[in-house]
Amino acid sequence: MTQILVETQTPPCIVVEGVTKRFLRRNTHSFKEAFVSWIKRRKVRSDSFNALKDVSFQVGEGESVAVLGLNGSGKSTTLKLVSGVLEPDAGVVLTRGKVAGLIEVGAGFHPDLTGRENVYLNAAILGMTRKQIDARFDDIVAFSEIGDFIDQEVKHYSSGMFMRLAFSVAIHVDVDILLVDEVLSVGDAPFREKCYAKIEELTRAGVTMLVVSHDTRTITKLCRRGIVMKKGVKVFDGPIEEAVKHLAG
């Protein structure tokens, strides 16, 4: 297994050790090709590829760490493994404490339910009781800046409204680990600044962050450490400024 190169200053909340994740890649390019192959009783050719290959790292309590890389490098797959959405084909992923993930904008929101109903649904999924949600509901809505749209079906929301409400729910839950994948790229500048300030507040309170973003300015503002991925392999793990330079080089 790959050695973990960076030791954390605080007890680890996330441990990823020797992790490999494979996906199946089919060689037909369209439904029509697949259908013709089925009619002619030809097997659809497929092969597997490693989205991650023998990746190891750990994140300490209260750390805010960026996962950087080009498209297809394995960044989002890494977050999905840490969140428990995916399981590794080899190696282990361990987390300590409650995990909340903002991995896709509006993920977990039911389009036919109102914003209010989705707040209660998502907060309950993240482990909050009805009493806790009642107590924090006004703060959730206020932070999201949804206003009167809270009682509208979310299928009518813009992607920015989705993001603001999803983010607001996640940060008002008592979590130990917060996973953020690109969602902070949505929304206007004042709201993003408010999100950054909240993330910094949560980090000071001991919440561990694992963040994916293509926006290097966002990353350098939120994180002190960066992990650079390339074609499913960890190629750098160290100070965020050096990680950004490594990515650019």
N, C-alpha and C positions, 0 to 999 in steps of 0.2 A: 504493500500500500504506500501511497505518496505520503511523505512526512509533512506534518503541519509546521509551516515555517514561522508563523507569527504567533507568539504567545500572548494571551490576553492579560491585561492588568487586573481584571476583575474575574470572578468565577464565570465560566462559560454558560451562556444560555442556549447557544446553537452550536452543535458539533456535526460537521459533515466529514466523513472519513472514508476514503477509498471508494467514492460513489461513482457508479456507472449507470447510465440510463439509455436504453435502446428503444428506438421506434421502428415500426415497419414502414417501408417505402414501397408503394406499388408502382409498377412501371407503365400502367395505362394512364393516359392523360385526360380522359374524359369518360363520362357515363356511357356515351355511345360506344367507345372502344371496349369498355368492360362488358356491355350488353352483347356486342357482336362476339366477343370471346366466349361468353356464356352460351350463346346460341350454337356456336361451332364447337362447343365443349373443349375449348382450349383453356388451359390454366392461366390465370392472370399471374404474370411473373412479379415477384416481390423480393425485396431484400431488406436487411435491417441496417440501420446506421446508429452510431453512438452520438446522441445529443450531448451527453457528458461522459467523460472518460477518466476514471480514477481521480476524482476531484476531492481534495481535502482542505478544510479550513475550520476555524472556530471563531465565534463572535462572543465577546464578553458582555456581562450585564452592564447596561447603560451605554454600550458602544453604538455608534451610528456608522454603518459600513455600506459603501456603494459597491454594486456589482456592475462592471463596465464591459462593453464589448460591442462589436458590430452585430447586425442582424444575423441570426443563426448561430451565435457564439455559445448559447446555452444559458443566458442570463435568466430568462423567464422560466425555463425548466428548473433552474436552481431554486427559484422562489417557490415554485409549485411543489417541489420535493420538501422544502422546509415547512410549507403550509400543511402538508399531508394530502394535498390533492392528487399527487403522484407518489408512487413508491419506487425506490431504486431497484435495479436489476442486480446490482452488487454493491457492497458497502453498507454503511449505516448512516442514518440521519436522526439525530436526537435533539429534542428541544426541552427546555425547562420552563414551565409556566404556561400561561394562557396566550395563545397566538391568534392575532387578527390579521387578515390579509386584504389589502386593496390591490388585487392582482389584475382585475379587469374593471373598467368603468361600468358601474351599474350591475356588476355580477351579483346574483342572488336577489335582485329586485324582480318582483313579479309585475309584468307590464299592466295587468288589469287591476292592480291594487293602487290605492292612492299613496302619496308620499307618506302620510301619517301611518297608514297600515303597514307600509314597507319598513318604516322606522321600527315599529313594534316587532315585526317579523324578523328583521335582521339583527336587532339588538338581542332578541330571545335566542337566535341561533348562536350569537357570540357569548351567550351565557348569562345575560342579565334577566333579573326577575321582573314581573310586571310592575312591582312597586318601585324598583330602581329606574325603570324606563319612565314611569310617570314623573318621578322626581327630576329627571334630566331632560325630559322631552322639550321643554321650552328652550333650554340651552342648546340642544341639538339643532332645533329649527333656527334659532337666532344665528348660530355660527354658520349654518349652511346658506343663509340669506335667501331662502326659498320663499318666505313670506306666505301670501295667500295661496300659492301654488301647492302648499303642503296637502291640501285636500283635493288635488287633481290627480287623475290617474297618471302614473309615471310614464306610460307609453307616449304621453304628450310632452315629456321633458326633453330638453336639449342634452347633449352629452355633458356639457358643463354643469347643468343642474343635477344630473346623475352623480357626477363626481363629487360635487359639493355636499350632497346629502349623504353619499356613501362614506366619504371621508369624515364628515361630522359624526356619524353614528360610531365609526370605528374609534375615534379619539375620545369619545365620551364613555367608552367601555373600559373597565379596569383590566388592561392587558399588560403582559410582561414583554411580549414581542410584537412589533408592528412591521408587516411586510408591505412595501409600497412599490408598485410596478408601473411607471410611466404616468400614473393618473394625475400627478401634479403638473403635467404639461397642459392640462385642460383648465380653462378659466382665465379670468382677467388678472392683470398684474397685482392690484390691491388684494385680491383674494389669495393669490399665491403667496404674497408676503405674510398674510395672516396664517397660512398653513405652515410656512417655514418657522414662524415664531412659535406656533403650537408644537411643532416637532421638536424644536430646541427645548421648550419647556418640558415636554415628555422625557426627553433624553436626560435632562437635569434631574428629573424625578426617578431615574433608573430604568426607564423603558428602553429596550433594545430595538434598534432599527436596522432593517436590511432593505436597501433602496436600489431600484433599477431606474435609470433614466438616461436618455441620449443627451440631455442638456447638461453639459459639463459645468456651467455656471451654477446650476442648481445643486449639483453633486458637491462641488467644492464648498458651497455655502452650508450644506447640511452635514457633510461627513468629513471625518479626519483620516479615514482609511479607505483604500480602494482595492478591490479584487478585479483583475482584468482577465477576461475569458477570451479564448480564441479557438474556434472550431471544437468546442466542448472540453477544452483543456484549460486549467488555470495556469496563466503564464506570468502573472505578477500578483504580489500581495504586499502592500506597504502603504506609506503615507499617500494621501489623496492627490497631492500635487504631482508626485512622481508617477502615480497610476494614470493620471490624465495625460502626462507627457508620453508614457509608455503606449497608451492607446493611440495618441496622435502620430507616434513614430512608427 
